[in-house]
Amino acid sequence: MSSNLVQLLRDRAENQPHKLAYRFLPDGEVESGTFTYAQLDEQVRAIAAQLQALGNAGDRVIVVYPYTDGLDFIAAFLGC
């Protein structure tokens, strides 16, 4: 059982790496991108590593993305 969103993502990336995690439909109909669990986990880990290199544990981080960058926002949010 996963205790938080990051652990849930890691569990899914390990057990269902090719399953679709997110599909972004900016206008509600036309797909502009997708993430499998493995792709999302890779992005989240890269963002988390960058943030760890730039700051200290417990530092605050602000994430600012326009709505049209929905998948990037999801990865950044989970990376934080």
TAHUQUI-V281537 format. One record per residue. N is the residue number from 1. RES is the residue in one small letter. PSI is psi in whole degrees, 0 to 359 (999 if undefined). Layout:
n=N res=RES psi=PSI
n=N res=RES psi=PSI
This chain:
n=1 res=m psi=134
n=2 res=s psi=140
n=3 res=s psi=347
n=4 res=n psi=175
n=5 res=l psi=322
n=6 res=v psi=317
n=7 res=q psi=321
n=8 res=l psi=315
n=9 res=l psi=314
n=10 res=r psi=319
n=11 res=d psi=315
n=12 res=r psi=320
n=13 res=a psi=326
n=14 res=e psi=319
n=15 res=n psi=337
n=16 res=q psi=55
n=17 res=p psi=329
n=18 res=h psi=0
n=19 res=k psi=143
n=20 res=l psi=125
n=21 res=a psi=313
n=22 res=y psi=143
n=23 res=r psi=125
n=24 res=f psi=125
n=25 res=l psi=85
n=26 res=p psi=328
n=27 res=d psi=5
n=28 res=g psi=354
n=29 res=e psi=315
n=30 res=v psi=123
n=31 res=e psi=134
n=32 res=s psi=356
n=33 res=g psi=162
n=34 res=t psi=162
n=35 res=f psi=129
n=36 res=t psi=170
n=37 res=y psi=322
n=38 res=a psi=317
n=39 res=q psi=316
n=40 res=l psi=316
n=41 res=d psi=318
n=42 res=e psi=314
n=43 res=q psi=316
n=44 res=v psi=316
n=45 res=r psi=322
n=46 res=a psi=317
n=47 res=i psi=316
n=48 res=a psi=319
n=49 res=a psi=318
n=50 res=q psi=315
n=51 res=l psi=320
n=52 res=q psi=325
n=53 res=a psi=334
n=54 res=l psi=339
n=55 res=g psi=193
n=56 res=n psi=155
n=57 res=a psi=133
n=58 res=g psi=348
n=59 res=d psi=150
n=60 res=r psi=149
n=61 res=v psi=137
n=62 res=i psi=133
n=63 res=v psi=118
n=64 res=v psi=114
n=65 res=y psi=142
n=66 res=p psi=157
n=67 res=y psi=326
n=68 res=t psi=346
n=69 res=d psi=47
n=70 res=g psi=314
n=71 res=l psi=321
n=72 res=d psi=322
n=73 res=f psi=316
n=74 res=i psi=314
n=75 res=a psi=317
n=76 res=a psi=318
n=77 res=f psi=312
n=78 res=l psi=329
n=79 res=g psi=330
n=80 res=c psi=999
